[in-house]
Amino acid sequence: MSKPVYITADSTCDLPQELKERLGVRIVPLHVTIGQDNYLDGEDISPDLIFERYNQEKLLPTTAAVSPQEFEDFFRPLVEEGYEVVHFDISSELSGTYQNAVIAAQELEGVYPVDSRHLSTSISLLVMEACRLRDQGKSAPEIVQAVQSLIPQVRTSFVLDTLEYMWKGGRCSGVAAFGANLLSLKPCIAMQDGKLDVSKKYRGKIGKVYEKYIEERLTGQNIYGGSVFVVGPDVLPQETRDKLEALIRSLVTVEEVFFARTGSTVCAHCGPGTLGVMYIEA
């Protein structure tokens, strides 16, 4: 008889609190540093603080992976309670977090790290699928196999209102190629083979760019699992949320449209005004 399964993820999954509680998912935080101040993503820092410090002091945050020892300390209590653990991390092309989880897992029995090859709420979509399979009684290896088969169907992208954060942070070579004199452009950044690159360029007011971007991403798509995430570092006004949800529902058949806020690790590289739409293609 297989052991019960616990689903975990690192904080870059940006899983909303309501879903953490509903699904019973445990999160391990990455590290965020601003100047001499160190924080834990999702625990004692918010996007608001990051943008405030940058506006006032021009200090761009740096981020650091969860260490192998931190992972071992995170996993061990679950293993000792009799669980097997299926754990999700940000793409290994963007962070050493996954590799550190693998190192920690080698010291424990029944811990299965998964390289999501994505970031933000695209990881949440994989977490949600893993929880669905867990609730069906699937074993940890069965969950890992099923979820890994879905990873190529995950669609991760977002539009930037400013290039400043990602350009200066060096997270996307395609952004640097635009040059400082083209900061009026609103690029669409997409994940491809675990990496970030520019897939399209928009011009115009950001509200209209959001709508055009969503239309182009979702038109003609079939959504696996019935869920779409809209995610960004800003708290969107209810009127904007309602408008975007209505647009999404006019384009695709979905059960739930979730609005989520990026955590500090993700927003440190994307900046204010960013908006992404994440889904799994059927």
C-alpha angles and dihedrals in degrees: 000000000000122000123251113270129233118199117214137168141180120259095260088079088079091210109179116245093244090058093045088057096041094049099035095235123162121214130207115204129232120218126259122192127193113182105310094340121101124200141177114239111248094006112068105000135060137190088255092063092046093053092043093053092046094049093048103035105015088234111154112207122241123210132210134197126250106267123239090249092051089051092049090050089049097048101038099073090052092049091047089052088059101260132132111219129221106193130190127207139183115269112295087227089067104037144014090232096103093048090051091050089053091052091052093045090058088066093053137053120241102015115132116189116198123204100219093195085215141070142224119009093350083075088049089058090056090046090052091051091048090052091050090053091044089055089052089059098253118159122245094257090049091051092049093050093048095046095045089055089058097051095088088056095054114108117207123178142133141181122236124220090195130025093202100095099043094039094051091041091056093224096132123037091196090062092053089054091065092069130218093278092065100058091125089074120099105213125198109225117202136184115245121174090343094308135100123241140156111267102172143359126228133189130198140051112341095237092059090042089057091055095046091047093051092047092052094045098047108031109115095005127135111213120222114218095010096260133115125182125211107195139176141136095258128080102240119219113252090245090057092046092051091048094049093045091051089050092050093048090050090056105040141017109252137160097206136018109198123199112206137175120231115242123239096268093058098038091050087070102035106041132209121323094033117141129183137184116208129187144142115250114228 
